[in-house]
Amino acid sequence: MIHAEVARDVADLTTRGVVPGLTVVLVGDDAASATYVSGKEKASRSAGMSGATIRLPATTSQAALLAVVEQLNADSTVHGILVQMPLPSQIDPDTVIRHIHPRKDVDGFHPINVGKLLIGHTDGFVSCTPAGVIELLVRSGVQTRGAEAVIIGRSNIVGKPMAALLMQGRSHADATVTVCHSRTRDLSAHTRRADILIVAAGRAEMITGDMIKPGAVVIDVGMNRVPDATRAQGTRLCGDVHFASAVKVASRITPVPGGVGPMTIAMLLKNTVRAAERSLH
């Protein structure tokens, strides 16, 4: 549904002389990153957007990457810039993120956009995965106001912005938020009282059904590849939640693969359309 909405907005902008453009920069040959970037390319093309993927070798220097970013900042046909993470060890990701112009930071990682999110301003860009989780909750009719929301994971990409979104004093938020992490004592005591449980810890199937409150809504952000001798390739994808046991307890649960992953890409496209709209003013 979101992809259809994006395609409609892209068509409208095109008639006004602006084709939303997203450029992705991929450094190195990380297989998972390449697969993810390919998905973004396909989704943006199907929505009628313009853009390209700039592929750079793993030996690229930080200065060379920053030069590419500055060129994209200055290109009026590029409305969104995304530098795919992780980056090779010789490049500092924070430095790269700070060089992307906040108006083109459709990933929502620039400190200006993060700050706007934290203080409740709505004119910045929100990190795509947390924004996608909110969309899932809203479109599924999940009541967040007054709900106990427990987030497992405190990353800058998911955990922190997710907490900031859910605690805002507005509709589709107003939750009481707890953030758990690797140093949390008695994790189960927190997860068992969650009306909404969002898991983004990066540990395969760490949350089992007995750790979930009956009737809770479970959002699994994890994406892990684990050994599986029953599969032809010898591995399988799974989330941070043990789906087979959790699905018996939760009222709603997102699958892996599927669920949050496609929503993340959808929100990236939505952010790019917003960036293109702002270029008209």
C-alpha positions as a LaTeX table, in Angstrom:
\begin{tabular}{lrrr}
\hline
Residue & $x$ (\AA) & $y$ (\AA) & $z$ (\AA) \\
\hline
Met1 & 0.00 & 0.00 & 0.00 \\
Ile2 & 2.79 & 2.44 & 0.87 \\
His3 & 4.56 & 1.66 & $-2.41$ \\
Ala4 & 1.35 & 2.55 & $-4.28$ \\
Glu5 & 1.09 & 5.81 & $-2.34$ \\
Val6 & 4.71 & 6.63 & $-3.14$ \\
Ala7 & 4.18 & 5.88 & $-6.84$ \\
Arg8 & 1.16 & 8.19 & $-6.86$ \\
Asp9 & 3.15 & 11.01 & $-5.24$ \\
Val10 & 6.07 & 10.46 & $-7.62$ \\
Ala11 & 3.71 & 10.73 & $-10.60$ \\
Asp12 & 2.26 & 13.96 & $-9.19$ \\
Leu13 & 5.71 & 15.48 & $-8.67$ \\
Thr14 & 6.78 & 14.42 & $-12.16$ \\
Thr15 & 3.90 & 16.40 & $-13.67$ \\
Arg16 & 5.23 & 19.40 & $-11.75$ \\
Gly17 & 8.67 & 18.98 & $-13.25$ \\
Val18 & 10.46 & 17.14 & $-10.44$ \\
Val19 & 11.38 & 13.45 & $-10.57$ \\
Pro20 & 12.39 & 12.30 & $-7.06$ \\
Gly21 & 15.97 & 11.05 & $-7.20$ \\
Leu22 & 17.67 & 8.69 & $-4.77$ \\
Thr23 & 21.37 & 7.89 & $-5.04$ \\
Val24 & 22.86 & 5.04 & $-3.03$ \\
Val25 & 26.61 & 4.79 & $-2.45$ \\
Leu26 & 27.94 & 1.28 & $-1.87$ \\
Val27 & 31.56 & 0.90 & $-0.77$ \\
Gly28 & 33.07 & $-2.58$ & $-0.97$ \\
Asp29 & 31.49 & $-5.92$ & $-1.78$ \\
Asp30 & 29.63 & $-6.93$ & 1.38 \\
Ala31 & 27.08 & $-9.49$ & 0.17 \\
Ala32 & 24.28 & $-8.50$ & 2.54 \\
Ser33 & 24.69 & $-4.82$ & 1.69 \\
Ala34 & 24.67 & $-5.57$ & $-2.04$ \\
Thr35 & 21.43 & $-7.53$ & $-1.70$ \\
Tyr36 & 19.81 & $-4.74$ & 0.31 \\
Val37 & 20.92 & $-2.08$ & $-2.19$ \\
Ser38 & 19.55 & $-4.14$ & $-5.05$ \\
Gly39 & 16.17 & $-4.20$ & $-3.30$ \\
Lys40 & 16.23 & $-0.43$ & $-2.94$ \\
Glu41 & 17.08 & 0.00 & $-6.63$ \\
Lys42 & 14.19 & $-2.23$ & $-7.70$ \\
Ala43 & 11.70 & $-0.51$ & $-5.39$ \\
Ser44 & 12.68 & 3.01 & $-6.47$ \\
Arg45 & 12.46 & 2.11 & $-10.16$ \\
Ser46 & 9.04 & 0.50 & $-9.73$ \\
Ala47 & 7.82 & 3.71 & $-8.07$ \\
Gly48 & 8.97 & 5.79 & $-11.05$ \\
Met49 & 11.85 & 7.47 & $-9.24$ \\
Ser50 & 15.21 & 8.33 & $-10.75$ \\
Gly51 & 18.62 & 7.70 & $-9.28$ \\
Ala52 & 21.57 & 5.41 & $-9.36$ \\
Thr53 & 23.88 & 3.28 & $-7.27$ \\
Ile54 & 27.49 & 4.42 & $-7.09$ \\
Arg55 & 29.70 & 1.42 & $-6.43$ \\
Leu56 & 33.17 & 2.10 & $-5.01$ \\
Pro57 & 35.94 & $-0.40$ & $-4.23$ \\
Ala58 & 36.63 & $-1.50$ & $-0.65$ \\
Thr59 & 39.97 & 0.34 & $-0.82$ \\
Thr60 & 38.25 & 3.73 & $-1.26$ \\
Ser61 & 39.68 & 6.37 & 1.07 \\
Gln62 & 37.53 & 8.47 & 3.37 \\
Ala63 & 38.50 & 11.62 & 1.46 \\
Ala64 & 37.40 & 10.06 & $-1.83$ \\
Leu65 & 34.05 & 9.02 & $-0.39$ \\
Leu66 & 33.48 & 12.47 & 1.11 \\
Ala67 & 34.21 & 14.01 & $-2.29$ \\
Val68 & 31.46 & 11.85 & $-3.82$ \\
Val69 & 29.05 & 12.91 & $-1.08$ \\
Glu70 & 29.81 & 16.59 & $-1.68$ \\
Gln71 & 29.15 & 16.15 & $-5.40$ \\
Leu72 & 25.77 & 14.61 & $-4.61$ \\
Asn73 & 24.98 & 17.40 & $-2.14$ \\
Ala74 & 25.47 & 19.90 & $-4.96$ \\
Asp75 & 23.44 & 17.94 & $-7.55$ \\
Ser76 & 19.91 & 19.36 & $-7.77$ \\
Thr77 & 18.59 & 16.16 & $-9.39$ \\
Val78 & 19.56 & 14.15 & $-6.32$ \\
His79 & 17.02 & 14.58 & $-3.53$ \\
Gly80 & 18.09 & 11.70 & $-1.30$ \\
Ile81 & 21.57 & 10.37 & $-0.49$ \\
Leu82 & 22.15 & 7.06 & 1.24 \\
Val83 & 25.62 & 5.74 & 2.04 \\
Gln84 & 25.16 & 2.04 & 2.72 \\
Met85 & 26.55 & 0.75 & 6.02 \\
Pro86 & 28.75 & $-0.91$ & 7.12 \\
Leu87 & 31.75 & 0.90 & 5.64 \\
Pro88 & 35.33 & $-0.41$ & 5.38 \\
Ser89 & 37.47 & 0.10 & 8.49 \\
Gln90 & 39.44 & 3.04 & 7.03 \\
Ile91 & 36.26 & 5.16 & 6.84 \\
Asp92 & 34.57 & 6.72 & 9.87 \\
Pro93 & 30.78 & 6.39 & 9.41 \\
Asp94 & 29.96 & 9.36 & 11.66 \\
Thr95 & 32.13 & 11.67 & 9.56 \\
Val96 & 30.38 & 10.51 & 6.39 \\
Ile97 & 26.92 & 10.94 & 7.91 \\
Arg98 & 27.74 & 14.49 & 9.02 \\
His99 & 28.79 & 15.39 & 5.46 \\
Ile100 & 25.42 & 14.45 & 3.95 \\
His101 & 23.25 & 17.56 & 3.77 \\
Pro102 & 20.39 & 17.24 & 6.29 \\
Arg103 & 17.87 & 18.02 & 3.53 \\
Lys104 & 19.12 & 14.98 & 1.59 \\
Asp105 & 19.65 & 12.70 & 4.59 \\
Val106 & 16.74 & 10.37 & 3.80 \\
Asp107 & 18.22 & 7.75 & 6.14 \\
Gly108 & 17.57 & 10.11 & 9.06 \\
Phe109 & 21.03 & 9.69 & 10.61 \\
His110 & 22.38 & 13.26 & 10.50 \\
Pro111 & 22.62 & 14.86 & 13.98 \\
Ile112 & 20.27 & 17.65 & 12.90 \\
Asn113 & 17.56 & 15.17 & 11.92 \\
Val114 & 18.16 & 13.08 & 15.05 \\
Gly115 & 17.86 & 16.23 & 17.17 \\
Lys116 & 14.61 & 17.25 & 15.50 \\
Leu117 & 13.18 & 13.81 & 16.20 \\
Leu118 & 14.15 & 13.96 & 19.85 \\
Ile119 & 12.55 & 17.34 & 20.52 \\
Gly120 & 9.42 & 16.46 & 18.57 \\
His121 & 9.84 & 18.49 & 15.40 \\
Thr122 & 8.26 & 16.86 & 12.37 \\
Asp123 & 10.15 & 18.65 & 9.58 \\
Gly124 & 13.21 & 16.38 & 9.71 \\
Phe125 & 13.74 & 12.86 & 8.40 \\
Val126 & 13.22 & 9.88 & 10.70 \\
Ser127 & 15.37 & 6.74 & 10.52 \\
Cys128 & 13.57 & 4.41 & 8.12 \\
Thr129 & 13.26 & 1.25 & 10.22 \\
Pro130 & 11.68 & 2.93 & 13.29 \\
Ala131 & 9.44 & 4.96 & 10.97 \\
Gly132 & 8.40 & 1.71 & 9.30 \\
Val133 & 7.59 & 0.12 & 12.65 \\
Ile134 & 5.30 & 3.05 & 13.50 \\
Glu135 & 3.56 & 2.62 & 10.13 \\
Leu136 & 3.05 & $-1.07$ & 10.85 \\
Leu137 & 1.50 & $-0.28$ & 14.23 \\
Val138 & $-0.74$ & 2.47 & 12.86 \\
Arg139 & $-1.96$ & 0.53 & 9.84 \\
Ser140 & $-2.62$ & $-2.54$ & 11.98 \\
Gly141 & $-4.74$ & $-0.52$ & 14.39 \\
Val142 & $-2.45$ & $-1.07$ & 17.38 \\
Gln143 & $-3.13$ & 1.37 & 20.21 \\
Thr144 & 0.11 & 2.92 & 21.43 \\
Arg145 & $-1.33$ & 5.58 & 23.74 \\
Gly146 & $-0.67$ & 4.52 & 27.32 \\
Ala147 & 0.80 & 1.19 & 26.22 \\
Glu148 & 3.87 & $-0.38$ & 27.81 \\
Ala149 & 6.42 & $-0.50$ & 25.00 \\
Val150 & 9.66 & $-2.40$ & 25.54 \\
Ile151 & 12.49 & $-2.01$ & 23.04 \\
Ile152 & 15.42 & $-4.42$ & 23.07 \\
Gly153 & 18.47 & $-2.76$ & 21.56 \\
Arg154 & 19.87 & 0.77 & 21.90 \\
Ser155 & 21.46 & 1.38 & 18.48 \\
Asn156 & 21.42 & 4.79 & 16.83 \\
Ile157 & 19.70 & 3.20 & 13.84 \\
Val158 & 16.76 & 1.49 & 15.56 \\
Gly159 & 16.61 & 1.43 & 19.36 \\
Lys160 & 17.17 & 5.10 & 20.23 \\
Pro161 & 15.01 & 6.64 & 17.49 \\
Met162 & 12.32 & 4.02 & 18.12 \\
Ala163 & 12.15 & 5.09 & 21.76 \\
Ala164 & 12.05 & 8.76 & 20.76 \\
Leu165 & 9.14 & 8.15 & 18.37 \\
Leu166 & 7.04 & 6.18 & 20.83 \\
Met167 & 7.45 & 8.64 & 23.69 \\
Gln168 & 6.33 & 11.72 & 21.73 \\
Gly169 & 3.23 & 13.48 & 23.02 \\
Arg170 & 1.06 & 12.94 & 19.95 \\
Ser171 & $-1.18$ & 10.36 & 18.30 \\
His172 & 0.40 & 7.02 & 17.41 \\
Ala173 & 2.84 & 7.54 & 20.29 \\
Asp174 & 2.23 & 8.46 & 23.96 \\
Ala175 & 3.64 & 5.11 & 25.09 \\
Thr176 & 5.53 & 4.35 & 28.27 \\
Val177 & 8.89 & 3.24 & 26.93 \\
Thr178 & 11.57 & 0.95 & 28.38 \\
Val179 & 14.82 & 0.37 & 26.51 \\
Cys180 & 16.66 & $-2.86$ & 27.31 \\
His181 & 20.18 & $-3.81$ & 26.22 \\
Ser182 & 23.08 & $-6.18$ & 26.87 \\
Arg183 & 23.50 & $-4.97$ & 30.46 \\
Thr184 & 19.82 & $-5.19$ & 31.40 \\
Arg185 & 19.18 & $-7.35$ & 34.45 \\
Asp186 & 16.36 & $-9.92$ & 34.28 \\
Leu187 & 15.36 & $-9.18$ & 30.69 \\
Ser188 & 12.31 & $-11.45$ & 30.92 \\
Ala189 & 10.82 & $-9.34$ & 33.69 \\
His190 & 10.73 & $-6.41$ & 31.27 \\
Thr191 & 9.56 & $-8.30$ & 28.18 \\
Arg192 & 6.71 & $-10.06$ & 30.02 \\
Arg193 & 5.02 & $-6.75$ & 30.85 \\
Ala194 & 5.27 & $-5.30$ & 27.34 \\
Asp195 & 2.07 & $-4.60$ & 25.44 \\
Ile196 & 4.31 & $-3.81$ & 22.47 \\
Leu197 & 7.65 & $-5.61$ & 22.24 \\
Ile198 & 10.16 & $-4.39$ & 19.63 \\
Val199 & 13.28 & $-6.53$ & 19.31 \\
Ala200 & 16.36 & $-5.14$ & 17.55 \\
Ala201 & 19.30 & $-6.71$ & 19.35 \\
Gly202 & 20.96 & $-8.67$ & 16.53 \\
Arg203 & 20.88 & $-12.01$ & 18.38 \\
Ala204 & 19.15 & $-14.86$ & 16.63 \\
Glu205 & 15.90 & $-16.06$ & 18.27 \\
Met206 & 16.83 & $-14.63$ & 21.67 \\
Ile207 & 13.20 & $-13.92$ & 22.62 \\
Thr208 & 11.09 & $-17.03$ & 23.14 \\
Gly209 & 7.36 & $-17.42$ & 23.71 \\
Asp210 & 7.67 & $-17.74$ & 27.48 \\
Met211 & 9.22 & $-14.25$ & 27.60 \\
Ile212 & 6.19 & $-12.60$ & 25.97 \\
Lys213 & 3.03 & $-11.27$ & 27.61 \\
Pro214 & $-0.06$ & $-13.09$ & 26.26 \\
Gly215 & $-1.71$ & $-10.90$ & 23.63 \\
Ala216 & 1.29 & $-8.64$ & 23.13 \\
Val217 & 2.22 & $-7.16$ & 19.77 \\
Val218 & 5.71 & $-8.31$ & 18.75 \\
Ile219 & 7.82 & $-6.48$ & 16.16 \\
Asp220 & 10.93 & $-8.42$ & 15.12 \\
Val221 & 13.56 & $-6.14$ & 13.56 \\
Gly222 & 16.30 & $-8.78$ & 13.57 \\
Met223 & 17.78 & $-10.38$ & 10.48 \\
Asn224 & 20.18 & $-13.23$ & 11.18 \\
Arg225 & 21.55 & $-16.06$ & 9.08 \\
Val226 & 21.96 & $-19.27$ & 11.08 \\
Pro227 & 23.06 & $-22.83$ & 10.20 \\
Asp228 & 20.29 & $-25.16$ & 9.05 \\
Ala229 & 21.21 & $-28.57$ & 7.67 \\
Thr230 & 17.67 & $-29.06$ & 6.31 \\
Arg231 & 18.11 & $-26.21$ & 3.80 \\
Ala232 & 19.89 & $-26.67$ & 0.47 \\
Gln233 & 22.22 & $-23.75$ & 1.18 \\
Gly234 & 22.88 & $-24.97$ & 4.73 \\
Thr235 & 21.53 & $-21.79$ & 6.36 \\
Arg236 & 18.27 & $-19.95$ & 6.96 \\
Leu237 & 17.20 & $-16.42$ & 7.82 \\
Cys238 & 15.59 & $-15.76$ & 11.17 \\
Gly239 & 14.80 & $-12.85$ & 13.42 \\
Asp240 & 15.66 & $-12.01$ & 17.01 \\
Val241 & 12.39 & $-13.66$ & 18.09 \\
His242 & 11.80 & $-17.42$ & 18.11 \\
Phe243 & 8.77 & $-17.24$ & 15.84 \\
Ala244 & 7.35 & $-20.73$ & 16.39 \\
Ser245 & 6.96 & $-20.23$ & 20.14 \\
Ala246 & 6.16 & $-16.49$ & 20.04 \\
Val247 & 3.32 & $-16.80$ & 17.51 \\
Lys248 & 1.40 & $-18.96$ & 20.00 \\
Val249 & 1.41 & $-16.15$ & 22.56 \\
Ala250 & 1.41 & $-12.84$ & 20.68 \\
Ser251 & $-1.74$ & $-11.26$ & 19.25 \\
Arg252 & 0.28 & $-9.94$ & 16.30 \\
Ile253 & 3.85 & $-10.67$ & 15.21 \\
Thr254 & 5.99 & $-9.71$ & 12.22 \\
Pro255 & 7.73 & $-12.48$ & 10.25 \\
Val256 & 11.38 & $-12.67$ & 9.19 \\
Pro257 & 12.04 & $-12.38$ & 6.33 \\
Gly258 & 9.27 & $-9.97$ & 5.44 \\
Gly259 & 7.60 & $-7.70$ & 7.96 \\
Val260 & 9.91 & $-4.86$ & 8.93 \\
Gly261 & 12.41 & $-5.23$ & 6.06 \\
Pro262 & 10.07 & $-4.17$ & 3.24 \\
Met263 & 8.72 & $-1.36$ & 5.44 \\
Thr264 & 12.22 & 0.04 & 5.85 \\
Ile265 & 12.63 & 0.35 & 2.09 \\
Ala266 & 9.13 & 1.81 & 1.74 \\
Met267 & 9.93 & 4.54 & 4.27 \\
Leu268 & 13.20 & 5.32 & 2.48 \\
Leu269 & 11.22 & 5.99 & $-0.70$ \\
Lys270 & 8.68 & 8.04 & 1.25 \\
Asn271 & 11.46 & 10.18 & 2.74 \\
Thr272 & 12.93 & 10.73 & $-0.73$ \\
Val273 & 9.57 & 11.92 & $-2.03$ \\
Arg274 & 9.35 & 14.37 & 0.89 \\
Ala275 & 12.84 & 15.65 & 0.07 \\
Ala276 & 11.80 & 16.18 & $-3.56$ \\
Glu277 & 8.67 & 18.04 & $-2.51$ \\
Arg278 & 10.72 & 20.39 & $-0.36$ \\
Ser279 & 12.98 & 21.18 & $-3.31$ \\
Leu280 & 10.03 & 22.96 & $-4.91$ \\
His281 & 9.89 & 25.55 & $-2.12$ \\
\hline
\end{tabular}
